[in-house]
């Protein structure tokens, strides 16, 4: 699955109207090269992840053009009252 996601990310990064910002939900450092190359194609990258599941190398790689979105911080605001 990781390779398929990276391939699709890079494919659409090279399409003229593919996307402007890639919002990725990843935690694996194996995505660092794909995210770096996506930025080299002129696309902006936003990384969302779970703090304790995100690789330290991904955190340090500076591949996001935006502050990291920590899903564990915002999950309570996404749940409905019956899911809490």
N, C-alpha and C positions, 0 to 999 in steps of 0.2 A: 504494500500500500504506500509506503514512504516514497518509493521510486516513482510510482504512478502520480502521486501528488506533485513531486518535484518536476516531473516531465510536463504535466499540465500547467504548472506555474510558469515555467520557462516558455512553453508554447504560447500561452496567452500574453506573456510579457512582450513577445515579438510581433503579435498581431496588432495592426494599426489601431483598432478600437477595442482591444481586449479588456483592458482595465487601466485605471490610473493609480489605484492604491490596492495592494495585495494585503488583505487582512487574513493572517494565518493563525491557526490554532495549532501550535507545535510545542514540543519540549525537547526534541531530540537534536543533538548537535550535528547530526548528519544533514540537516536542512541548511546549515550555514552557507555552504557553497552556492546552493540554489538561490538563497535569499540575497547573497552578495551579487550574484550575476543578474538577478532581477533588478536590483538597484542600478547596476551598470547599464541596463537597458533603458534607464530613465524613469523607471517606475518607483513609486514609494512603497515602503513595506511597514506594516504594523503587525507586531507579534502579540498574541494573546496566549497565555499559558497558565499552568497551576504552579505556584511557587515551589513546592517540594518535589515536583515532577519535572521541572525545567532544568536542563543540563547547565552546569556552571559555565561551560564553554559557550553555550548559546547566549547566556546572559552577558558574558564578557565580549562577545563578538561584535557588538554594536551594529547589528544588521537592521535594526528598526529605526525608522525615521520619526517615530512617535514614542512616548513613554510606554513601557510594557503594560499591557492590560492583564492584571492578575485576576483570573476568573474566581479564585477562592475569595477575593475581596468583594466582588460584585454579585456573586451567586445569590445571597439572601435577597437582594433587591429584584432578582429575576423570578423568584419563586412566587407562586400564588399562595393565598392564605391556606388552602387545603394541602399544599405541598410542604408547608413549613412544619 
